[in-house]
Amino acid sequence: MAAYEEHGFGQPDLEPMQVNWKVFNGKWNETLCERFVEHCVKAGLGEGDPNEDELQQVMNIFWERLEHIRTWIQTNAPKKTETAEEAEIRSAERHHANLEVARRNTRRQQVCISVDSVTPISDLG
């Protein structure tokens, strides 16, 4: 990857797809994105003749997905001062906290739905 970034030697391939996490916005990942778009066109995107909007949409999805994965890696990787076990514990604690928030929001939606479905007393009589 470094040789490609600096001198253009070697080429990224889709199988297996190897992302250059060290130089995220570099030539390697740009070429990988181009190859992914080509793969999508060959697989039938836009019936083999996609317009510019479709191509741009595939590129956007590619970069958004890579950004999401990079964020997940950075969030869950051990910090400089912690061990792998401590990082795993930190990740599990954050996951449980997120589940608690999701439970509250789900419960709130259930209560709102049940209140909306109740017939007012004035309409009963």
N, CA, C and O atoms as a GROMACS GRO file, in nm:
protein
  500
    1MET      N    1   0.082  -0.120   0.000
    1MET     CA    2   0.000   0.000   0.000
    1MET      C    3   0.086   0.126   0.000
    1MET      O    4   0.060   0.221  -0.074
    2ALA      N    5   0.188   0.125   0.083
    2ALA     CA    6   0.276   0.242   0.090
    2ALA      C    7   0.345   0.265  -0.043
    2ALA      O    8   0.359   0.379  -0.086
    3ALA      N    9   0.389   0.156  -0.109
    3ALA     CA   10   0.455   0.169  -0.239
    3ALA      C   11   0.360   0.226  -0.343
    3ALA      O   12   0.401   0.303  -0.429
    4TYR      N   13   0.233   0.189  -0.335
    4TYR     CA   14   0.134   0.242  -0.429
    4TYR      C   15   0.107   0.390  -0.400
    4TYR      O   16   0.096   0.470  -0.493
    5GLU      N   17   0.096   0.424  -0.273
    5GLU     CA   18   0.070   0.564  -0.236
    5GLU      C   19   0.183   0.655  -0.285
    5GLU      O   20   0.159   0.764  -0.335
    6GLU      N   21   0.307   0.608  -0.271
    6GLU     CA   22   0.422   0.691  -0.304
    6GLU      C   23   0.463   0.683  -0.451
    6GLU      O   24   0.494   0.785  -0.513
    7HIS      N   25   0.462   0.561  -0.507
    7HIS     CA   26   0.519   0.543  -0.641
    7HIS      C   27   0.424   0.480  -0.742
    7HIS      O   28   0.457   0.471  -0.860
    8GLY      N   29   0.306   0.436  -0.698
    8GLY     CA   30   0.211   0.375  -0.790
    8GLY      C   31   0.239   0.228  -0.818
    8GLY      O   32   0.184   0.174  -0.914
    9PHE      N   33   0.323   0.163  -0.738
    9PHE     CA   34   0.354   0.022  -0.758
    9PHE      C   35   0.248  -0.064  -0.690
    9PHE      O   36   0.206  -0.036  -0.578
   10GLY      N   37   0.205  -0.170  -0.759
   10GLY     CA   38   0.102  -0.258  -0.704
   10GLY      C   39  -0.035  -0.198  -0.727
   10GLY      O   40  -0.048  -0.080  -0.758
   11GLN      N   41  -0.136  -0.279  -0.713
   11GLN     CA   42  -0.273  -0.233  -0.734
   11GLN      C   43  -0.364  -0.292  -0.628
   11GLN      O   44  -0.347  -0.407  -0.589
   12PRO      N   45  -0.460  -0.214  -0.580
   12PRO     CA   46  -0.558  -0.271  -0.486
   12PRO      C   47  -0.653  -0.365  -0.560
   12PRO      O   48  -0.682  -0.345  -0.678
   13ASP      N   49  -0.699  -0.466  -0.491
   13ASP     CA   50  -0.790  -0.563  -0.549
   13ASP      C   51  -0.914  -0.572  -0.462
   13ASP      O   52  -0.909  -0.542  -0.343
   14LEU      N   53  -1.024  -0.613  -0.521
   14LEU     CA   54  -1.148  -0.622  -0.444
   14LEU      C   55  -1.158  -0.751  -0.364
   14LEU      O   56  -1.230  -0.756  -0.264
   15GLU      N   57  -1.086  -0.854  -0.405
   15GLU     CA   58  -1.092  -0.981  -0.334
   15GLU      C   59  -0.954  -1.028  -0.298
   15GLU      O   60  -0.880  -1.067  -0.388
   16PRO      N   61  -0.914  -1.026  -0.176
   16PRO     CA   62  -0.984  -0.963  -0.063
   16PRO      C   63  -0.962  -0.813  -0.063
   16PRO      O   64  -0.853  -0.765  -0.096
   17MET      N   65  -1.064  -0.740  -0.027
   17MET     CA   66  -1.054  -0.595  -0.022
   17MET      C   67  -0.968  -0.554   0.097
   17MET      O   68  -1.000  -0.588   0.211
   18GLN      N   69  -0.862  -0.482   0.071
   18GLN     CA   70  -0.775  -0.434   0.177
   18GLN      C   71  -0.775  -0.281   0.174
   18GLN      O   72  -0.730  -0.219   0.078
   19VAL      N   73  -0.826  -0.223   0.280
   19VAL     CA   74  -0.836  -0.078   0.291
   19VAL      C   75  -0.710  -0.025   0.356
   19VAL      O   76  -0.656  -0.086   0.449
   20ASN      N   77  -0.662   0.088   0.307
   20ASN     CA   78  -0.546   0.153   0.368
   20ASN      C   79  -0.596   0.244   0.478
   20ASN      O   80  -0.635   0.358   0.452
   21TRP      N   81  -0.595   0.194   0.602
   21TRP     CA   82  -0.646   0.270   0.715
   21TRP      C   83  -0.549   0.380   0.757
   21TRP      O   84  -0.590   0.478   0.818
   22LYS      N   85  -0.421   0.365   0.724
   22LYS     CA   86  -0.322   0.464   0.763
   22LYS      C   87  -0.331   0.591   0.679
   22LYS      O   88  -0.311   0.701   0.730
   23VAL      N   89  -0.361   0.577   0.550
   23VAL     CA   90  -0.379   0.692   0.459
   23VAL      C   91  -0.520   0.678   0.401
   23VAL      O   92  -0.538   0.631   0.288
   24PHE      N   93  -0.618   0.720   0.480
   24PHE     CA   94  -0.758   0.695   0.444
   24PHE      C   95  -0.798   0.762   0.313
   24PHE      O   96  -0.865   0.700   0.231
   25ASN      N   97  -0.758   0.886   0.291
   25ASN     CA   98  -0.796   0.960   0.170
   25ASN      C   99  -0.686   0.955   0.064
   25ASN      O  100  -0.666   1.052  -0.010
   26GLY      N  101  -0.615   0.844   0.056
   26GLY     CA  102  -0.503   0.832  -0.037
   26GLY      C  103  -0.541   0.766  -0.168
   26GLY      O  104  -0.657   0.731  -0.192
   27LYS      N  105  -0.441   0.750  -0.253
   27LYS     CA  106  -0.460   0.692  -0.386
   27LYS      C  107  -0.514   0.549  -0.380
   27LYS      O  108  -0.599   0.509  -0.459
   28TRP      N  109  -0.461   0.471  -0.282
   28TRP     CA  110  -0.501   0.330  -0.271
   28TRP      C  111  -0.653   0.318  -0.256
   28TRP      O  112  -0.718   0.243  -0.329
   29ASN      N  113  -0.709   0.390  -0.161
   29ASN     CA  114  -0.853   0.381  -0.135
   29ASN      C  115  -0.934   0.443  -0.248
   29ASN      O  116  -1.045   0.396  -0.277
   30GLU      N  117  -0.882   0.546  -0.312
   30GLU     CA  118  -0.952   0.604  -0.428
   30GLU      C  119  -0.961   0.503  -0.541
   30GLU      O  120  -1.065   0.488  -0.604
   31THR      N  121  -0.850   0.432  -0.566
   31THR     CA  122  -0.850   0.329  -0.670
   31THR      C  123  -0.941   0.214  -0.630
   31THR      O  124  -1.010   0.158  -0.715
   32LEU      N  125  -0.941   0.179  -0.505
   32LEU     CA  126  -1.031   0.074  -0.455
   32LEU      C  127  -1.176   0.113  -0.479
   32LEU      O  128  -1.257   0.030  -0.518
   33CYS      N  129  -1.209   0.238  -0.455
   33CYS     CA  130  -1.344   0.288  -0.480
   33CYS      C  131  -1.379   0.279  -0.628
   33CYS      O  132  -1.488   0.235  -0.663
   34GLU      N  133  -1.287   0.321  -0.714
   34GLU     CA  134  -1.310   0.313  -0.859
   34GLU      C  135  -1.336   0.168  -0.902
   34GLU      O  136  -1.426   0.142  -0.982
   35ARG      N  137  -1.257   0.076  -0.849
   35ARG     CA  138  -1.275  -0.066  -0.883
   35ARG      C  139  -1.407  -0.119  -0.831
   35ARG      O  140  -1.471  -0.203  -0.895
   36PHE      N  141  -1.449  -0.071  -0.715
   36PHE     CA  142  -1.577  -0.112  -0.661
   36PHE      C  143  -1.692  -0.063  -0.750
   36PHE      O  144  -1.786  -0.137  -0.777
   37VAL      N  145  -1.682   0.060  -0.795
   37VAL     CA  146  -1.785   0.114  -0.885
   37VAL      C  147  -1.787   0.034  -1.015
   37VAL      O  148  -1.895   0.001  -1.065
   38GLU      N  149  -1.670   0.003  -1.071
   38GLU     CA  150  -1.663  -0.079  -1.192
   38GLU      C  151  -1.728  -0.215  -1.170
   38GLU      O  152  -1.800  -0.265  -1.256
   39HIS      N  153  -1.702  -0.274  -1.054
   39HIS     CA  154  -1.762  -0.403  -1.020
   39HIS      C  155  -1.914  -0.392  -1.017
   39HIS      O  156  -1.984  -0.480  -1.067
   40CYS      N  157  -1.966  -0.285  -0.959
   40CYS     CA  158  -2.111  -0.264  -0.952
   40CYS      C  159  -2.172  -0.249  -1.091
   40CYS      O  160  -2.281  -0.301  -1.117
   41VAL      N  161  -2.102  -0.179  -1.179
   41VAL     CA  162  -2.152  -0.161  -1.316
   41VAL      C  163  -2.156  -0.296  -1.387
   41VAL      O  164  -2.253  -0.328  -1.455
   42LYS      N  165  -2.050  -0.375  -1.372
   42LYS     CA  166  -2.046  -0.508  -1.434
   42LYS      C  167  -2.154  -0.599  -1.377
   42LYS      O  168  -2.205  -0.687  -1.446
   43ALA      N  169  -2.189  -0.578  -1.250
   43ALA     CA  170  -2.291  -0.660  -1.185
   43ALA      C  171  -2.433  -0.615  -1.220
   43ALA      O  172  -2.529  -0.678  -1.177
   44GLY      N  173  -2.446  -0.507  -1.299
   44GLY     CA  174  -2.578  -0.466  -1.346
   44GLY      C  175  -2.628  -0.333  -1.296
   44GLY      O  176  -2.746  -0.302  -1.316
   45LEU      N  177  -2.546  -0.254  -1.231
   45LEU     CA  178  -2.590  -0.121  -1.186
   45LEU      C  179  -2.634  -0.039  -1.306
   45LEU      O  180  -2.560  -0.026  -1.404
   46GLY      N  181  -2.754   0.016  -1.299
   46GLY     CA  182  -2.805   0.097  -1.409
   46GLY      C  183  -2.818   0.019  -1.539
   46GLY      O  184  -2.804   0.074  -1.648
   47GLU      N  185  -2.844  -0.112  -1.524
   47GLU     CA  186  -2.855  -0.203  -1.639
   47GLU      C  187  -2.730  -0.198  -1.725
   47GLU      O  188  -2.738  -0.208  -1.848
   48GLY      N  189  -2.614  -0.181  -1.661
   48GLY     CA  190  -2.487  -0.180  -1.731
   48GLY      C  191  -2.448  -0.045  -1.788
   48GLY      O  192  -2.337  -0.029  -1.838
   49ASP      N  193  -2.538   0.053  -1.782
   49ASP     CA  194  -2.509   0.186  -1.833
   49ASP      C  195  -2.562   0.292  -1.736
   49ASP      O  196  -2.658   0.362  -1.766
   50PRO      N  197  -2.499   0.301  -1.618
   50PRO     CA  198  -2.550   0.394  -1.516
   50PRO      C  199  -2.522   0.540  -1.551
   50PRO      O  200  -2.424   0.572  -1.620
   51ASN      N  201  -2.609   0.628  -1.503
   51ASN     CA  202  -2.584   0.771  -1.523
   51ASN      C  203  -2.492   0.821  -1.413
   51ASN      O  204  -2.457   0.746  -1.321
   52GLU      N  205  -2.453   0.946  -1.422
   52GLU     CA  206  -2.357   1.004  -1.326
   52GLU      C  207  -2.410   1.004  -1.184
   52GLU      O  208  -2.334   0.984  -1.089
   53ASP      N  209  -2.542   1.026  -1.167
   53ASP     CA  210  -2.600   1.027  -1.033
   53ASP      C  211  -2.589   0.890  -0.967
   53ASP      O  212  -2.559   0.880  -0.847
   54GLU      N  213  -2.612   0.784  -1.043
   54GLU     CA  214  -2.601   0.649  -0.988
   54GLU      C  215  -2.457   0.617  -0.950
   54GLU      O  216  -2.432   0.559  -0.844
   55LEU      N  217  -2.364   0.655  -1.036
   55LEU     CA  218  -2.222   0.632  -1.005
   55LEU      C  219  -2.181   0.709  -0.880
   55LEU      O  220  -2.109   0.656  -0.795
   56GLN      N  221  -2.226   0.833  -0.870
   56GLN     CA  222  -2.193   0.914  -0.753
   56GLN      C  223  -2.254   0.855  -0.627
   56GLN      O  224  -2.193   0.858  -0.520
   57GLN      N  225  -2.375   0.802  -0.639
   57GLN     CA  226  -2.440   0.742  -0.524
   57GLN      C  227  -2.362   0.620  -0.473
   57GLN      O  228  -2.347   0.602  -0.352
   58VAL      N  229  -2.313   0.537  -0.565
   58VAL     CA  230  -2.234   0.420  -0.525
   58VAL      C  231  -2.104   0.465  -0.459
   58VAL      O  232  -2.063   0.408  -0.358
   59MET      N  233  -2.039   0.567  -0.514
   59MET     CA  234  -1.917   0.619  -0.452
   59MET      C  235  -1.944   0.672  -0.312
   59MET      O  236  -1.867   0.647  -0.220
   60ASN      N  237  -2.054   0.744  -0.296
   60ASN     CA  238  -2.089   0.799  -0.165
   60ASN      C  239  -2.114   0.687  -0.064
   60ASN      O  240  -2.070   0.695   0.051
   61ILE      N  241  -2.185   0.584  -0.107
   61ILE     CA  242  -2.212   0.470  -0.018
   61ILE      C  243  -2.081   0.403   0.022
   61ILE      O  244  -2.062   0.368   0.138
   62PHE      N  245  -1.990   0.385  -0.073
   62PHE     CA  246  -1.861   0.323  -0.046
   62PHE      C  247  -1.786   0.402   0.061
   62PHE      O  248  -1.740   0.345   0.160
   63TRP      N  249  -1.773   0.534   0.041
   63TRP     CA  250  -1.697   0.616   0.135
   63TRP      C  251  -1.766   0.627   0.271
   63TRP      O  252  -1.699   0.628   0.374
   64GLU      N  253  -1.899   0.636   0.272
   64GLU     CA  254  -1.972   0.642   0.399
   64GLU      C  255  -1.954   0.514   0.478
   64GLU      O  256  -1.939   0.517   0.600
   65ARG      N  257  -1.955   0.401   0.409
   65ARG     CA  258  -1.938   0.273   0.477
   65ARG      C  259  -1.796   0.260   0.534
   65ARG      O  260  -1.778   0.216   0.647
   66LEU      N  261  -1.696   0.299   0.455
   66LEU     CA  262  -1.559   0.296   0.504
   66LEU      C  263  -1.542   0.388   0.625
   66LEU      O  264  -1.475   0.352   0.722
   67GLU      N  265  -1.602   0.504   0.619
   67GLU     CA  266  -1.593   0.599   0.731
   67GLU      C  267  -1.658   0.540   0.856
   67GLU      O  268  -1.607   0.556   0.966
   68HIS      N  269  -1.771   0.474   0.838
   68HIS     CA  270  -1.840   0.410   0.950
   68HIS      C  271  -1.752   0.301   1.013
   68HIS      O  272  -1.741   0.293   1.135
   69ILE      N  273  -1.690   0.219   0.929
   69ILE     CA  274  -1.602   0.113   0.979
   69ILE      C  275  -1.481   0.174   1.050
   69ILE      O  276  -1.441   0.127   1.156
   70ARG      N  277  -1.424   0.278   0.991
   70ARG     CA  278  -1.308   0.343   1.053
   70ARG      C  279  -1.344   0.400   1.190
   70ARG      O  280  -1.267   0.386   1.285
   71THR      N  281  -1.460   0.463   1.201
   71THR     CA  282  -1.505   0.517   1.329
   71THR      C  283  -1.524   0.405   1.431
   71THR      O  284  -1.486   0.420   1.547
   72TRP      N  285  -1.582   0.294   1.388
   72TRP     CA  286  -1.602   0.180   1.477
   72TRP      C  287  -1.468   0.126   1.526
   72TRP      O  288  -1.452   0.096   1.644
   73ILE      N  289  -1.372   0.115   1.436
   73ILE     CA  290  -1.239   0.065   1.473
   73ILE      C  291  -1.174   0.160   1.573
   73ILE      O  292  -1.120   0.117   1.675
   74GLN      N  293  -1.178   0.290   1.545
   74GLN     CA  294  -1.116   0.387   1.634
   74GLN      C  295  -1.183   0.390   1.771
   74GLN      O  296  -1.116   0.407   1.873
   75THR      N  297  -1.313   0.373   1.773
   75THR     CA  298  -1.387   0.375   1.899
   75THR      C  299  -1.354   0.253   1.985
   75THR      O  300  -1.343   0.264   2.107
   76ASN      N  301  -1.339   0.138   1.921
   76ASN     CA  302  -1.322   0.013   1.995
   76ASN      C  303  -1.178  -0.031   2.012
   76ASN      O  304  -1.150  -0.124   2.089
   77ALA      N  305  -1.086   0.032   1.944
   77ALA     CA  306  -0.945  -0.004   1.959
   77ALA      C  307  -0.896   0.037   2.097
   77ALA      O  308  -0.944   0.136   2.152
   78PRO      N  309  -0.802  -0.037   2.153
   78PRO     CA  310  -0.746   0.003   2.283
   78PRO      C  311  -0.680   0.141   2.275
   78PRO      O  312  -0.610   0.172   2.179
   79LYS      N  313  -0.705   0.221   2.376
   79LYS     CA  314  -0.639   0.352   2.385
   79LYS      C  315  -0.492   0.330   2.419
   79LYS      O  316  -0.453   0.219   2.454
   80LYS      N  317  -0.412   0.434   2.409
   80LYS     CA  318  -0.267   0.420   2.433
   80LYS      C  319  -0.236   0.368   2.572
   80LYS      O  320  -0.135   0.299   2.590
   81THR      N  321  -0.319   0.399   2.669
   81THR     CA  322  -0.288   0.364   2.808
   81THR      C  323  -0.364   0.241   2.858
   81THR      O  324  -0.355   0.209   2.976
   82GLU      N  325  -0.438   0.169   2.771
   82GLU     CA  326  -0.514   0.056   2.819
   82GLU      C  327  -0.479  -0.074   2.747
   82GLU      O  328  -0.429  -0.073   2.635
   83THR      N  329  -0.506  -0.183   2.813
   83THR     CA  330  -0.479  -0.315   2.756
   83THR      C  331  -0.599  -0.358   2.671
   83THR      O  332  -0.702  -0.291   2.670
   84ALA      N  333  -0.582  -0.468   2.602
   84ALA     CA  334  -0.691  -0.521   2.519
   84ALA      C  335  -0.812  -0.557   2.606
   84ALA      O  336  -0.926  -0.535   2.567
   85GLU      N  337  -0.786  -0.614   2.724
   85GLU     CA  338  -0.895  -0.652   2.814
   85GLU      C  339  -0.970  -0.528   2.863
   85GLU      O  340  -1.093  -0.528   2.870
   86GLU      N  341  -0.897  -0.423   2.896
   86GLU     CA  342  -0.962  -0.298   2.942
   86GLU      C  343  -1.044  -0.237   2.829
   86GLU      O  344  -1.152  -0.182   2.853
   87ALA      N  345  -0.994  -0.245   2.706
   87ALA     CA  346  -1.069  -0.192   2.592
   87ALA      C  347  -1.197  -0.272   2.570
   87ALA      O  348  -1.301  -0.216   2.537
   88GLU      N  349  -1.188  -0.403   2.590
   88GLU     CA  350  -1.305  -0.488   2.575
   88GLU      C  351  -1.411  -0.456   2.681
   88GLU      O  352  -1.530  -0.452   2.651
   89ILE      N  353  -1.366  -0.432   2.804
   89ILE     CA  354  -1.458  -0.395   2.911
   89ILE      C  355  -1.522  -0.260   2.882
   89ILE      O  356  -1.643  -0.244   2.899
   90ARG      N  357  -1.443  -0.164   2.837
   90ARG     CA  358  -1.495  -0.030   2.802
   90ARG      C  359  -1.599  -0.041   2.691
   90ARG      O  360  -1.703   0.025   2.696
   91SER      N  361  -1.570  -0.123   2.592
   91SER     CA  362  -1.662  -0.142   2.480
   91SER      C  363  -1.793  -0.206   2.527
   91SER      O  364  -1.901  -0.165   2.485
   92ALA      N  365  -1.783  -0.307   2.614
   92ALA     CA  366  -1.903  -0.374   2.666
   92ALA      C  367  -1.987  -0.278   2.748
   92ALA      O  368  -2.110  -0.278   2.738
   93GLU      N  369  -1.923  -0.195   2.830
   93GLU     CA  370  -1.996  -0.097   2.911
   93GLU      C  371  -2.069   0.004   2.823
   93GLU      O  372  -2.184   0.038   2.850
   94ARG      N  373  -2.002   0.050   2.719
   94ARG     CA  374  -2.066   0.145   2.626
   94ARG      C  375  -2.184   0.078   2.555
   94ARG      O  376  -2.288   0.140   2.535
   95HIS      N  377  -2.167  -0.048   2.518
   95HIS     CA  378  -2.273  -0.122   2.451
   95HIS      C  379  -2.396  -0.134   2.542
   95HIS      O  380  -2.508  -0.112   2.498
   96HIS      N  381  -2.374  -0.169   2.669
   96HIS     CA  382  -2.486  -0.181   2.764
   96HIS      C  383  -2.553  -0.047   2.788
   96HIS      O  384  -2.675  -0.041   2.802
   97ALA      N  385  -2.476   0.060   2.793
   97ALA     CA  386  -2.535   0.194   2.808
   97ALA      C  387  -2.622   0.229   2.688
   97ALA      O  388  -2.730   0.286   2.702
   98ASN      N  389  -2.574   0.194   2.569
   98ASN     CA  390  -2.653   0.219   2.448
   98ASN      C  391  -2.782   0.137   2.447
   98ASN      O  392  -2.886   0.184   2.401
   99LEU      N  393  -2.775   0.014   2.498
   99LEU     CA  394  -2.896  -0.069   2.507
   99LEU      C  395  -2.997  -0.008   2.603
   99LEU      O  396  -3.118  -0.012   2.577
  100GLU      N  397  -2.949   0.049   2.713
  100GLU     CA  398  -3.040   0.114   2.809
  100GLU      C  399  -3.113   0.231   2.744
  100GLU      O  400  -3.233   0.248   2.765
  101VAL      N  401  -3.042   0.310   2.668
  101VAL     CA  402  -3.104   0.424   2.598
  101VAL      C  403  -3.206   0.372   2.498
  101VAL      O  404  -3.316   0.428   2.486
  102ALA      N  405  -3.171   0.266   2.425
  102ALA     CA  406  -3.263   0.210   2.327
  102ALA      C  407  -3.389   0.156   2.394
  102ALA      O  408  -3.500   0.173   2.342
  103ARG      N  409  -3.373   0.093   2.511
  103ARG     CA  410  -3.490   0.042   2.584
  103ARG      C  411  -3.583   0.155   2.625
  103ARG      O  412  -3.705   0.144   2.612
  104ARG      N  413  -3.524   0.264   2.676
  104ARG     CA  414  -3.608   0.379   2.716
  104ARG      C  415  -3.685   0.433   2.597
  104ARG      O  416  -3.805   0.459   2.606
  105ASN      N  417  -3.615   0.449   2.485
  105ASN     CA  418  -3.681   0.504   2.367
  105ASN      C  419  -3.788   0.410   2.314
  105ASN      O  420  -3.895   0.455   2.271
  106THR      N  421  -3.762   0.280   2.317
  106THR     CA  422  -3.861   0.183   2.271
  106THR      C  423  -3.983   0.186   2.361
  106THR      O  424  -4.096   0.185   2.313
  107ARG      N  425  -3.960   0.191   2.492
  107ARG     CA  426  -4.072   0.197   2.587
  107ARG      C  427  -4.152   0.325   2.567
  107ARG      O  428  -4.275   0.321   2.572
  108ARG      N  429  -4.086   0.435   2.544
  108ARG     CA  430  -4.154   0.563   2.520
  108ARG      C  431  -4.243   0.552   2.397
  108ARG      O  432  -4.355   0.603   2.398
  109GLN      N  433  -4.195   0.488   2.292
  109GLN     CA  434  -4.275   0.472   2.170
  109GLN      C  435  -4.396   0.384   2.197
  109GLN      O  436  -4.505   0.411   2.145
  110GLN      N  437  -4.379   0.279   2.276
  110GLN     CA  438  -4.490   0.190   2.307
  110GLN      C  439  -4.598   0.264   2.386
  110GLN      O  440  -4.717   0.247   2.359
  111VAL      N  441  -4.558   0.344   2.482
  111VAL     CA  442  -4.653   0.421   2.562
  111VAL      C  443  -4.726   0.522   2.473
  111VAL      O  444  -4.847   0.537   2.485
  112CYS      N  445  -4.654   0.589   2.386
  112CYS     CA  446  -4.716   0.688   2.298
  112CYS      C  447  -4.816   0.622   2.205
  112CYS      O  448  -4.924   0.678   2.180
  113ILE      N  449  -4.783   0.507   2.153
  113ILE     CA  450  -4.875   0.437   2.063
  113ILE      C  451  -5.000   0.394   2.137
  113ILE      O  452  -5.111   0.409   2.086
  114SER      N  453  -4.984   0.341   2.258
  114SER     CA  454  -5.101   0.294   2.333
  114SER      C  455  -5.189   0.411   2.375
  114SER      O  456  -5.311   0.396   2.378
  115VAL      N  457  -5.133   0.526   2.407
  115VAL     CA  458  -5.212   0.644   2.444
  115VAL      C  459  -5.285   0.696   2.321
  115VAL      O  460  -5.401   0.738   2.332
  116ASP      N  461  -5.222   0.695   2.206
  116ASP     CA  462  -5.287   0.742   2.084
  116ASP      C  463  -5.403   0.653   2.043
  116ASP      O  464  -5.497   0.700   1.977
  117SER      N  465  -5.400   0.526   2.080
  117SER     CA  466  -5.505   0.434   2.037
  117SER      C  467  -5.623   0.431   2.134
  117SER      O  468  -5.721   0.362   2.108
  118VAL      N  469  -5.615   0.504   2.245
  118VAL     CA  470  -5.723   0.508   2.344
  118VAL      C  471  -5.831   0.604   2.297
  118VAL      O  472  -5.802   0.714   2.250
  119THR      N  473  -5.955   0.561   2.310
  119THR     CA  474  -6.068   0.645   2.273
  119THR      C  475  -6.098   0.742   2.388
  119THR      O  476  -6.112   0.699   2.502
  120PRO      N  477  -6.107   0.872   2.359
  120PRO     CA  478  -6.137   0.969   2.465
  120PRO      C  479  -6.273   0.939   2.529
  120PRO      O  480  -6.364   0.889   2.462
  121ILE      N  481  -6.288   0.969   2.659
  121ILE     CA  482  -6.412   0.944   2.734
  121ILE      C  483  -6.529   1.019   2.672
  121ILE      O  484  -6.640   0.968   2.667
  122SER      N  485  -6.504   1.140   2.624
  122SER     CA  486  -6.611   1.221   2.566
  122SER      C  487  -6.671   1.155   2.441
  122SER      O  488  -6.787   1.180   2.407
  123ASP      N  489  -6.593   1.071   2.373
  123ASP     CA  490  -6.643   1.005   2.253
  123ASP      C  491  -6.721   0.877   2.286
  123ASP      O  492  -6.788   0.822   2.199
  124LEU      N  493  -6.712   0.830   2.409
  124LEU     CA  494  -6.779   0.706   2.447
  124LEU      C  495  -6.926   0.727   2.478
  124LEU      O  496  -7.005   0.634   2.457
  125GLY      N  497  -6.965   0.841   2.525
  125GLY     CA  498  -7.099   0.860   2.578
  125GLY      C  499  -7.191   0.919   2.485
  125GLY      O  500  -7.308   0.941   2.518
   0.00000   0.00000   0.00000
